[in-house]
């Protein structure tokens, strides 16, 4: 029994689908690899001050950094905002 020869268009489409499948699999593997690499990377280091002198012997409970300032939250519910360059106290906010 002779197998009929497939049309040229069908052979082209079969090769095209195979190539596109390989490209899609490669793309998915690349995206997953980049996600794994990116998510396993450590966070960027924050520019923390070497030493902060809190007024009145306050104890810090939290710390955050802004564009040109950093803030320290103390145990007595105050937010102390310092200048990032000079380290001087800019503002004090009391949490009610």
DSSP file (Angstrom, degrees, kcal/mol; ACC not computed):
  #  RESIDUE AA STRUCTURE BP1 BP2  ACC     N-H-->O    O-->H-N    N-H-->O    O-->H-N    TCO  KAPPA ALPHA  PHI   PSI    X-CA   Y-CA   Z-CA
    1    1 A X              0   0    0      0, 0.0     2,-0.4     0, 0.0     0, 0.0   0.000 360.0 360.0 360.0 127.3    0.0    0.0    0.0
    2    2 A X        -     0   0    0      1,-0.0     2,-0.5     3,-0.0     3,-0.0  -0.688 360.0-132.5 -89.1 135.7    1.5    3.3   -1.0
    3    3 A X        -     0   0    0     -2,-0.4     2,-0.1     1,-0.1     3,-0.0  -0.728  29.0-116.1 -85.0 131.0    1.2    6.3    1.4
    4    4 A X        -     0   0    0     -2,-0.5     2,-0.3     1,-0.1    -1,-0.1  -0.399  30.5-111.0 -67.9 143.8    0.0    9.4   -0.3
    5    5 A X        -     0   0    0     -2,-0.1     2,-0.2     1,-0.1    -1,-0.1  -0.553  32.1-121.4 -76.0 135.4    2.5   12.2   -0.4
    6    6 A X        -     0   0    0     -2,-0.3    -1,-0.1     1,-0.1     5,-0.0  -0.482  33.1 -98.8 -78.8 149.1    1.5   15.1    1.8
    7    7 A X     >  -     0   0    0     -2,-0.2     4,-1.9     1,-0.1     3,-0.2  -0.230  27.8-117.4 -63.0 154.8    1.2   18.5    0.1
    8    8 A X  H  > S+     0   0    0      1,-0.2     4,-2.3     2,-0.2     5,-0.2   0.857 114.3  56.3 -62.9 -36.5    4.1   20.9    0.4
    9    9 A X  H  > S+     0   0    0      1,-0.2     4,-2.4     2,-0.2    -1,-0.2   0.893 106.6  49.9 -63.5 -39.1    2.0   23.4    2.3
   10   10 A X  H  > S+     0   0    0      2,-0.2     4,-2.3     1,-0.2    -2,-0.2   0.894 110.2  49.4 -68.1 -40.2    1.2   20.8    5.0
   11   11 A X  H  X S+     0   0    0     -4,-1.9     4,-2.1     2,-0.2    -1,-0.2   0.902 111.6  50.1 -64.8 -40.6    4.8   19.9    5.4
   12   12 A X  H  X S+     0   0    0     -4,-2.3     4,-2.5     1,-0.2    -2,-0.2   0.922 111.1  48.4 -62.6 -44.8    5.7   23.6    5.7
   13   13 A X  H  X S+     0   0    0     -4,-2.4     4,-2.6     2,-0.2    -2,-0.2   0.885 109.4  52.9 -63.8 -39.1    3.1   24.1    8.4
   14   14 A X  H  X S+     0   0    0     -4,-2.3     4,-1.9     2,-0.2    -1,-0.2   0.924 112.3  44.5 -62.8 -44.6    4.2   21.0   10.3
   15   15 A X  H  X S+     0   0    0     -4,-2.1     4,-2.5     2,-0.2    -2,-0.2   0.890 112.7  52.7 -65.9 -39.0    7.8   22.3   10.4
   16   16 A X  H  X S+     0   0    0     -4,-2.5     4,-2.5     1,-0.2    -2,-0.2   0.920 109.5  47.7 -63.5 -44.6    6.6   25.8   11.3
   17   17 A X  H  X S+     0   0    0     -4,-2.6     4,-2.1     2,-0.2    -1,-0.2   0.893 112.0  50.7 -63.8 -40.3    4.5   24.5   14.2
   18   18 A X  H  X S+     0   0    0     -4,-1.9     4,-2.1    -5,-0.2    -2,-0.2   0.929 112.0  46.4 -64.1 -45.3    7.5   22.4   15.5
   19   19 A X  H  X S+     0   0    0     -4,-2.5     4,-2.3     1,-0.2    -2,-0.2   0.922 113.1  49.2 -63.2 -44.4    9.9   25.4   15.3
   20   20 A X  H  X S+     0   0    0     -4,-2.5     4,-2.4     1,-0.2    -1,-0.2   0.861 109.2  53.0 -65.0 -35.8    7.4   27.7   17.1
   21   21 A X  H  X S+     0   0    0     -4,-2.1     4,-2.4     2,-0.2    -1,-0.2   0.921 109.8  48.1 -63.8 -43.9    6.8   25.0   19.8
   22   22 A X  H  X S+     0   0    0     -4,-2.1     4,-2.3     1,-0.2    -2,-0.2   0.905 112.1  49.5 -63.3 -41.4   10.6   24.9   20.4
   23   23 A X  H  X S+     0   0    0     -4,-2.3     4,-2.2     2,-0.2    -2,-0.2   0.903 111.1  49.3 -65.1 -41.4   10.8   28.7   20.6
   24   24 A X  H  X S+     0   0    0     -4,-2.4     4,-2.5     2,-0.2     5,-0.2   0.906 110.6  49.7 -65.3 -41.5    7.9   28.9   23.0
   25   25 A X  H  X S+     0   0    0     -4,-2.4     4,-2.4     1,-0.2    -2,-0.2   0.923 111.6  49.3 -63.2 -43.1    9.4   26.2   25.3
   26   26 A X  H  X S+     0   0    0     -4,-2.3     4,-2.2     1,-0.2    -2,-0.2   0.888 111.0  50.4 -62.1 -39.0   12.7   28.1   25.2
   27   27 A X  H  X S+     0   0    0     -4,-2.2     4,-2.5     2,-0.2    -2,-0.2   0.913 110.7  47.8 -65.6 -43.5   10.9   31.4   26.1
   28   28 A X  H  X S+     0   0    0     -4,-2.5     4,-2.5     2,-0.2     5,-0.2   0.914 112.1  49.8 -64.5 -42.7    9.1   29.9   29.0
   29   29 A X  H  X S+     0   0    0     -4,-2.4     4,-2.3    -5,-0.2    -1,-0.2   0.902 111.6  49.6 -62.7 -40.2   12.3   28.3   30.3
   30   30 A X  H  X S+     0   0    0     -4,-2.2     4,-2.5     2,-0.2    -2,-0.2   0.927 111.4  47.8 -64.3 -45.9   14.0   31.7   30.0
   31   31 A X  H  X S+     0   0    0     -4,-2.5     4,-2.3     2,-0.2    -2,-0.2   0.920 113.4  47.7 -62.2 -44.4   11.3   33.6   31.8
   32   32 A X  H  X S+     0   0    0     -4,-2.5     4,-2.4     2,-0.2    -1,-0.2   0.914 112.1  49.9 -64.0 -42.1   11.2   31.0   34.7
   33   33 A X  H  X S+     0   0    0     -4,-2.3     4,-2.5    -5,-0.2    -2,-0.2   0.915 111.3  48.5 -63.2 -42.9   15.0   31.1   35.0
   34   34 A X  H  X S+     0   0    0     -4,-2.5     4,-2.7     2,-0.2    -1,-0.2   0.887 111.1  50.8 -65.3 -38.6   15.0   34.9   35.1
   35   35 A X  H  X S+     0   0    0     -4,-2.3     4,-2.8     2,-0.2     5,-0.2   0.923 111.2  47.8 -63.1 -44.0   12.3   34.9   37.8
   36   36 A X  H  X S+     0   0    0     -4,-2.4     4,-1.7     2,-0.2    -2,-0.2   0.928 114.2  46.4 -63.4 -44.6   14.1   32.4   39.9
   37   37 A X  H  X S+     0   0    0     -4,-2.5     4,-0.8     1,-0.2    -2,-0.2   0.930 115.8  45.9 -62.6 -45.3   17.4   34.4   39.6
   38   38 A X  H  < S+     0   0    0     -4,-2.7     3,-0.5     1,-0.2    -2,-0.2   0.894 113.9  47.1 -67.3 -41.2   15.7   37.7   40.4
   39   39 A X  H  < S+     0   0    0     -4,-2.8    -1,-0.2     1,-0.2    -2,-0.2   0.767 111.1  51.7 -75.3 -24.8   13.6   36.4   43.3
   40   40 A X  H  < S+     0   0    0     -4,-1.7    -1,-0.2    -5,-0.2    -2,-0.2   0.602  87.4 103.0 -85.5 -11.3   16.6   34.6   44.9
   41   41 A X  S  < S-     0   0    0     -4,-0.8     3,-0.1    -3,-0.5    -3,-0.0  -0.467  79.2-112.5 -71.1 142.2   18.8   37.8   44.7
   42   42 A X        -     0   0    0     -2,-0.1    -1,-0.1     1,-0.1     3,-0.1  -0.269  39.5 -89.4 -69.7 160.4   19.2   39.6   48.0
   43   43 A X        -     0   0    0      1,-0.1    -1,-0.1     3,-0.0     2,-0.1  -0.328  49.7 -93.0 -69.4 154.9   17.6   43.1   48.5
   44   44 A X        -     0   0    0      1,-0.1    -1,-0.1    -3,-0.1     2,-0.1  -0.443  50.3-103.2 -65.9 138.0   19.6   46.1   47.6
   45   45 A X        -     0   0    0     -2,-0.1     2,-0.3    -3,-0.1    -1,-0.1  -0.384  32.1-129.5 -67.4 138.7   21.5   47.4   50.6
   46   46 A X        -     0   0    0     -2,-0.1     2,-1.9     1,-0.1    -1,-0.1  -0.630  20.7-114.7 -84.9 144.6   20.0   50.5   52.2
   47   47 A X        -     0   0    0     -2,-0.3     2,-0.2     0, 0.0    -1,-0.1  -0.567  47.6-177.6 -78.1  84.0   22.3   53.5   52.9
   48   48 A X        -     0   0    0     -2,-1.9     2,-0.1     1,-0.1    17,-0.0  -0.565  28.4-109.6 -85.3 146.1   22.0   53.3   56.7
   49   49 A X        -     0   0    0     -2,-0.2     3,-0.2     1,-0.1    -1,-0.1  -0.420  20.3-128.1 -70.7 150.9   23.7   55.8   59.0
   50   50 A X  S    S+     0   0    0      1,-0.3     2,-0.3    -2,-0.1    -1,-0.1   0.913  88.4   1.3 -64.4 -43.4   26.7   54.6   61.0
   51   51 A X        -     0   0    0      2,-0.0     2,-0.5    -3,-0.0    -1,-0.3  -0.993  60.4-161.7-150.6 138.5   25.3   55.8   64.2
   52   52 A X        -     0   0    0     -2,-0.3     2,-0.7    -3,-0.2    35,-0.0  -0.989  10.5-152.0-122.9 125.9   22.2   57.6   65.3
   53   53 A X        -     0   0    0     -2,-0.5     2,-0.3    34,-0.2    -2,-0.0  -0.873  14.9-153.3 -98.5 113.7   22.0   59.4   68.6
   54   54 A X    >   -     0   0    0     -2,-0.7     3,-1.0     4,-0.2     2,-0.1  -0.680  20.7-113.2 -87.7 138.0   18.4   59.5   69.9
   55   55 A X  G >  S+     0   0    0     -2,-0.3     3,-1.2     1,-0.2    -1,-0.1  -0.393  92.3  10.8 -71.0 145.0   17.4   62.3   72.2
   56   56 A X  G 3  S-     0   0    0      1,-0.2    -1,-0.2    -2,-0.1    -2,-0.0   0.686 123.6 -72.0  67.8  19.8   16.5   61.6   75.8
   57   57 A X  G <  S+     0   0    0     -3,-1.0    -1,-0.2     1,-0.2    -2,-0.1   0.792  78.9 174.2  68.4  27.0   17.8   58.0   75.7
   58   58 A X    <   -     0   0    0     -3,-1.2     2,-0.5     1,-0.1    -4,-0.2  -0.284  27.3-129.7 -66.7 153.3   14.9   56.8   73.6
   59   59 A X        -     0   0    0      2,-0.0    16,-1.9     0, 0.0     2,-0.2  -0.918  19.1-128.9-108.5 129.5   14.9   53.3   72.3
   60   60 A X  E     +A   74   0A   0     -2,-0.5    14,-0.3    14,-0.2     3,-0.1  -0.522  29.3 170.5 -79.3 140.3   14.2   52.6   68.6
   61   61 A X  E     +     0   0A   0     12,-3.7     2,-0.3     1,-0.4    13,-0.2   0.561  68.4  16.4-117.9 -20.5   11.6   50.1   67.5
   62   62 A X  E     -A   73   0A   0     11,-1.4    11,-2.2     2,-0.0    -1,-0.4  -0.982  58.2-162.3-152.2 159.7   11.5   50.8   63.8
   63   63 A X  E     +A   72   0A   0     -2,-0.3     2,-0.3     9,-0.2     9,-0.2  -0.998   9.2 175.8-146.2 138.5   13.5   52.5   61.1
   64   64 A X  E     -A   71   0A   0      7,-2.2     7,-2.7    -2,-0.3     2,-0.4  -0.986  17.7-140.7-144.1 155.5   12.7   53.7   57.5
   65   65 A X  E     -A   70   0A   0     -2,-0.3     5,-0.3     5,-0.2     2,-0.1  -0.950  15.9-176.3-121.5 134.2   14.6   55.6   54.8
   66   66 A X        -     0   0    0      3,-3.4     5,-0.0    -2,-0.4     0, 0.0  -0.343  49.2 -78.7-108.8-164.7   13.3   58.3   52.5
   67   67 A X  S    S-     0   0    0      1,-0.2     3,-0.0    -2,-0.1    -2,-0.0   0.920 123.3  -2.8 -68.6 -44.6   14.9   60.1   49.6
   68   68 A X  S    S+     0   0    0     14,-0.0    16,-2.0    16,-0.0    17,-0.4   0.111 130.2  52.8-133.6  22.1   17.0   62.6   51.7
   69   69 A X  E     - B   0  83A   0     14,-0.3    -3,-3.4    15,-0.2     2,-0.3  -0.941  57.6-151.4-146.4 165.6   15.8   61.6   55.3
   70   70 A X  E     -AB  65  82A   0     12,-2.0    12,-3.3    -2,-0.3     2,-0.4  -0.985  13.6-149.3-139.7 152.6   15.5   58.7   57.6
   71   71 A X  E     -AB  64  81A   0     -7,-2.7    -7,-2.2    -2,-0.3     2,-0.4  -0.931   4.0-160.1-125.8 144.9   13.0   58.2   60.4
   72   72 A X  E     -AB  63  80A   0      8,-2.4     8,-3.0    -2,-0.4     2,-0.5  -0.992   9.7-150.1-123.6 128.5   13.2   56.3   63.7
   73   73 A X  E     -AB  62  79A   0    -11,-2.2   -12,-3.7    -2,-0.4   -11,-1.4  -0.860  20.3-153.9 -97.0 130.8   10.1   55.2   65.6
   74   74 A X  E >   -A   60   0A   0      4,-2.6     3,-1.2    -2,-0.5     4,-0.3  -0.543  27.6-108.2-103.3 168.0   10.7   55.1   69.4
   75   75 A X  T 3  S+     0   0    0    -16,-1.9   -15,-0.1     1,-0.3    -1,-0.1   0.792 115.6  62.5 -64.0 -28.5    9.1   53.1   72.2
   76   76 A X  T 3  S-     0   0    0    -17,-0.2    -1,-0.3     2,-0.1    19,-0.1   0.038 122.5-101.2 -89.7  29.1    7.3   56.2   73.5
   77   77 A X  S <  S+     0   0    0     -3,-1.2    18,-2.8     1,-0.2     2,-0.4   0.887  77.7 133.5  57.5  49.1    5.4   56.6   70.2
   78   78 A X  E     - C   0  94A   0     -4,-0.3    -4,-2.6    16,-0.2     2,-0.6  -0.961  47.1-145.9-123.5 147.1    7.4   59.3   68.6
   79   79 A X  E     -BC  73  93A   0     14,-3.3    14,-2.8    -2,-0.4     2,-0.6  -0.961  14.2-161.8-111.4 118.8    8.7   59.5   65.1
   80   80 A X  E     -BC  72  92A   0     -8,-3.0    -8,-2.4    -2,-0.6     2,-0.6  -0.895   3.3-159.0-104.2 120.1   12.1   61.2   64.8
   81   81 A X  E     -BC  71  91A   0     10,-3.0     9,-3.4    -2,-0.6    10,-1.7  -0.886  12.4-172.7-105.5 122.0   13.0   62.4   61.3
   82   82 A X  E     -BC  70  89A   0    -12,-3.3   -12,-2.0    -2,-0.6     2,-0.3  -0.799  30.1-107.5-112.6 152.3   16.7   63.0   60.6
   83   83 A X  E  >  -B   69   0A   0      5,-2.8     4,-1.6    -2,-0.3   -14,-0.3  -0.632  25.4-142.8 -73.2 133.6   18.5   64.5   57.7
   84   84 A X  T  4 S+     0   0    0    -16,-2.0   -15,-0.2    -2,-0.3    -1,-0.1   0.808  94.7  42.0 -72.6 -29.5   20.3   61.7   55.8
   85   85 A X  T  4 S+     0   0    0    -17,-0.4    -1,-0.2     1,-0.1   -16,-0.1   0.940 128.9  22.9 -83.0 -51.0   23.4   63.8   54.9
   86   86 A X  T  4 S-     0   0    0      2,-0.1    -2,-0.2     1,-0.0     3,-0.1   0.741  90.8-133.7 -91.6 -24.1   24.1   65.6   58.2
   87   87 A X     <  +     0   0    0     -4,-1.6   -34,-0.2     1,-0.3     2,-0.2   0.570  54.7 144.7  80.8   9.1   22.3   63.4   60.6
   88   88 A X        -     0   0    0      1,-0.1    -5,-2.8    -6,-0.1     2,-0.4  -0.523  59.5-101.6 -82.9 150.5   20.6   66.3   62.4
   89   89 A X  E     +C   82   0A   0     -7,-0.2    -7,-0.3    -2,-0.2     3,-0.1  -0.576  39.4 177.0 -72.4 121.2   17.1   66.0   63.7
   90   90 A X  E     -     0   0A   0     -9,-3.4     2,-0.3    -2,-0.4    -8,-0.2   0.870  60.5  -7.5 -90.0 -45.8   14.6   67.6   61.3
   91   91 A X  E     -C   81   0A   0    -10,-1.7   -10,-3.0     2,-0.0     2,-0.4  -0.990  50.6-147.1-154.9 153.5   11.3   67.0   63.0
   92   92 A X  E     -C   80   0A   0     -2,-0.3     2,-0.4   -12,-0.2   -12,-0.2  -0.996  15.6-169.1-127.6 126.6    9.6   65.1   65.8
   93   93 A X  E     -C   79   0A   0    -14,-2.8   -14,-3.3    -2,-0.4     2,-0.5  -0.950  11.0-147.6-116.5 135.0    6.1   63.7   65.5
   94   94 A X  E     -C   78   0A   0     -2,-0.4     2,-0.6   -16,-0.2   -16,-0.2  -0.880  12.6-138.8-101.9 130.0    4.1   62.3   68.4
   95   95 A X              0   0    0    -18,-2.8    -2,-0.0    -2,-0.5     0, 0.0  -0.772 360.0 360.0 -88.6 122.4    1.7   59.5   67.6
   96   96 A X              0   0    0     -2,-0.6    -1,-0.1     0, 0.0   -19,-0.0   0.456 360.0 360.0 -85.0 360.0   -1.6   60.0   69.5
